[in-house]
């Protein structure tokens, strides 16, 4: 099986990357719960969630993905990183972050505004 790269999501999805290089499961689970409870709102915004544990990239259910972590150059950062559809980092903040803060930011983006207008 070949490995994926986050760049393969460019122009298709927004990525919410939970950085947990210190394996702080309690904080990670609190942050995951915040977003998993709002799954429909994430889906509406074309937002996919991944967790990087310092070795592997996991999906929102904690399953190991085939995404290659070698290109994740965010160091020891503990928090969330929002990557826009254009592939650029749009938001970076240490844990814990409320889902509304991320959703409000996305909803102000020109591409998202156009998506909402065209629905």
C-alpha positions in Angstrom: 0.0 0.0 0.0 1.4 3.4 -0.9 1.4 6.2 1.6 -0.6 9.3 1.1 0.4 12.9 1.7 -1.7 15.6 3.2 -1.2 17.5 -0.1 -3.5 15.1 -1.8 -6.4 16.8 0.0 -5.5 20.2 -1.6 -8.5 21.9 -3.2 -10.8 19.1 -1.9 -10.8 19.3 1.9 -9.7 21.4 4.8 -7.6 19.6 7.3 -7.7 19.9 11.1 -4.5 18.4 12.4 -4.3 17.7 16.1 -0.7 17.6 17.1 0.0 15.3 20.0 3.7 14.6 19.8 3.9 14.1 23.6 1.1 11.5 23.7 -1.0 13.5 26.1 -4.1 11.2 25.7 -6.2 13.2 28.2 -5.9 16.5 26.4 -6.1 14.8 22.9 -9.3 13.1 23.9 -10.8 16.3 25.2 -10.0 18.1 22.0 -11.2 15.1 19.9 -14.5 15.1 21.8 -15.0 18.8 21.1 -14.8 18.2 17.3 -16.4 14.7 17.1 -19.5 16.1 18.8 -19.8 18.5 15.9 -19.1 16.0 13.1 -22.0 17.3 10.9 -20.6 20.9 11.1 -17.2 19.6 10.1 -18.6 17.7 7.2 -20.5 20.7 6.0 -17.2 22.6 5.9 -15.3 19.9 4.1 -13.2 19.5 7.2 -11.3 16.3 8.0 -9.6 15.6 11.2 -6.3 13.8 11.8 -4.1 13.3 14.8 -0.3 13.2 14.7 1.2 11.4 17.7 4.8 12.0 16.8 5.1 8.8 14.8 1.9 8.1 12.9 -1.1 10.0 11.5 -4.4 8.7 13.0 -7.9 9.3 11.8 -10.6 10.7 14.0 -11.4 7.2 15.3 -7.8 6.6 16.3 -7.0 4.2 13.5 -3.6 4.5 11.8 -3.8 6.0 8.3 -1.5 5.5 5.4 -0.6 9.2 5.5 3.1 9.7 5.5 4.1 11.8 8.5 7.5 12.7 7.1 6.2 16.0 5.8 4.8 17.2 9.1 7.3 19.7 10.1 5.6 21.3 13.0 8.1 20.1 15.6 6.9 19.5 19.2 3.9 21.8 18.8 0.9 20.6 21.0 -2.3 22.0 19.6 -4.4 22.2 16.5 -3.4 23.3 13.0 -6.0 24.2 10.4 -4.9 23.7 6.8 -7.0 25.4 4.1 -8.1 23.9 0.8 -5.2 25.8 -0.8 -2.7 23.9 1.4 -1.7 26.8 3.6 -1.8 26.9 7.4 -4.7 29.1 8.3 -4.8 28.7 12.1 -2.5 27.4 14.8 -3.3 27.3 18.5 -2.3 25.4 21.5 -4.9 23.1 23.1 -7.8 23.4 24.1 -9.6 25.1 21.2 -13.4 25.4 21.0 -14.9 24.1 17.7 -16.8 27.4 17.2 -13.5 29.3 17.0 -12.3 27.1 14.1 -15.8 27.1 12.4 -16.1 30.9 12.7 -12.6 31.3 11.1 -13.5 28.9 8.2 -16.8 30.7 7.6 -15.0 34.0 7.1 -12.7 32.5 4.4 -13.5 33.7 0.9 -13.7 30.1 -0.5 -16.1 29.1 2.3 -18.3 32.1 1.7 -18.5 31.2 -2.0 -19.4 27.6 -1.0 -22.2 28.8 1.2 -23.5 31.2 -1.5 -23.6 28.4 -4.1 -25.6 26.0 -1.9 
